[in-house]
Amino acid sequence: MQPKIPRKTALSEMDVMVRQSTEQSARKVSQRTCVACRLGAEKRSLLRFVRDAQGRVSLDESGRAPGRGAYICADVACLEKARRTRALERALRVGLKDEDHARLASEFADVMVRNMVEEQ
């Protein structure tokens, strides 16, 4: 006859605390790559450009707009490099004209100014 193994019916306080701490520490941080400098960073620290179904490209401040997205560091140098190397066009699979680049640069500058004001 085998000995009975006691069943654990309730979790002890320590078990609950251990489970909570491992669940909190196991949370993943989304990583994305800048199309210009190719450095990986947290999704929240990058700016997302999106091409919608009609083929228009715009800056997606929410990060949730539907369409094909590409990420760029919040740095003017990366935006200029993406323009010079056409990295944004390749990532979004769309052709951009000079006026499109000017509009996107203006949107980029507006967001950068807004972020600086919010930080103060």
C-alpha positions in Angstrom: 0.0 0.0 0.0 1.4 3.4 -1.0 1.5 6.2 1.5 -1.0 9.0 0.9 0.5 12.2 -0.4 -1.1 15.2 1.2 -2.9 17.5 -1.2 -2.2 21.1 -1.0 -5.6 22.8 -1.3 -4.8 26.4 -0.5 -1.8 28.5 -1.4 0.3 29.9 1.4 1.0 33.6 1.5 4.5 33.0 0.4 3.3 31.1 -2.6 1.0 34.0 -3.6 3.8 36.5 -3.2 6.3 34.5 -5.2 3.8 34.1 -8.1 2.9 37.8 -8.1 6.6 38.8 -8.2 7.4 36.4 -11.0 4.4 37.5 -13.0 5.4 41.2 -12.7 9.1 40.6 -13.5 8.2 38.4 -16.5 6.4 41.3 -18.3 8.0 41.9 -21.7 8.9 45.3 -23.0 8.2 45.7 -26.7 11.3 46.3 -28.8 11.4 47.9 -32.2 14.3 48.9 -34.6 14.8 52.3 -36.0 14.8 52.1 -39.9 17.5 54.7 -40.1 20.2 53.8 -37.6 19.1 50.2 -37.1 19.4 50.5 -33.3 16.8 48.6 -31.2 14.9 50.4 -28.5 11.7 50.3 -26.5 8.7 50.9 -28.6 7.6 53.9 -26.6 10.9 55.7 -27.2 10.5 55.6 -31.0 8.2 57.5 -33.3 6.0 55.5 -35.6 5.2 56.4 -39.2 2.3 54.6 -40.8 1.0 54.1 -44.3 -2.7 53.7 -44.4 -4.8 51.7 -46.9 -5.0 54.7 -49.3 -1.2 55.0 -49.4 -0.9 58.2 -47.3 2.0 58.3 -44.8 1.6 60.1 -41.5 3.1 60.2 -38.0 1.2 57.9 -35.7 1.4 59.5 -32.2 -0.8 56.8 -30.7 1.3 53.9 -32.1 -1.9 52.0 -32.9 -3.2 53.3 -36.2 -4.0 50.6 -38.7 -1.6 50.2 -41.6 2.0 49.4 -42.3 4.3 51.0 -39.7 8.0 51.9 -39.5 9.8 53.3 -36.4 12.4 56.1 -36.2 14.3 57.4 -33.2 13.1 60.7 -31.7 16.1 62.4 -33.3 16.3 64.7 -36.2 19.5 63.0 -37.5 17.7 59.7 -37.8 14.8 61.4 -39.7 17.3 63.0 -42.1 19.2 59.7 -42.6 15.9 57.9 -43.3 15.1 60.5 -45.9 18.6 60.4 -47.5 18.8 56.6 -47.6 15.1 56.2 -48.5 14.8 53.8 -45.5 11.3 55.0 -44.6 10.1 54.5 -48.2 11.5 51.0 -48.3 10.0 50.1 -44.9 6.6 51.4 -45.7 6.8 50.2 -49.4 5.7 53.5 -50.8 7.2 56.4 -52.8 7.5 59.7 -51.1 7.7 63.1 -52.8 9.6 66.1 -51.5 6.4 67.7 -50.2 5.6 64.4 -48.3 9.0 64.5 -46.7 8.5 68.2 -45.8 5.1 67.4 -44.2 6.4 64.5 -42.3 9.4 66.6 -41.0 6.9 69.2 -39.9 4.8 66.6 -38.0 8.0 65.2 -36.5 9.0 68.7 -35.3 5.6 69.3 -33.8 5.7 66.1 -31.8 9.2 66.8 -30.6 8.2 70.3 -29.4 5.1 68.9 -27.7 7.2 66.2 -26.0 9.7 68.8 -24.7 6.9 71.0 -23.3 5.3 67.9 -21.6 8.6 67.0 -19.9 8.9 70.5 -18.3 
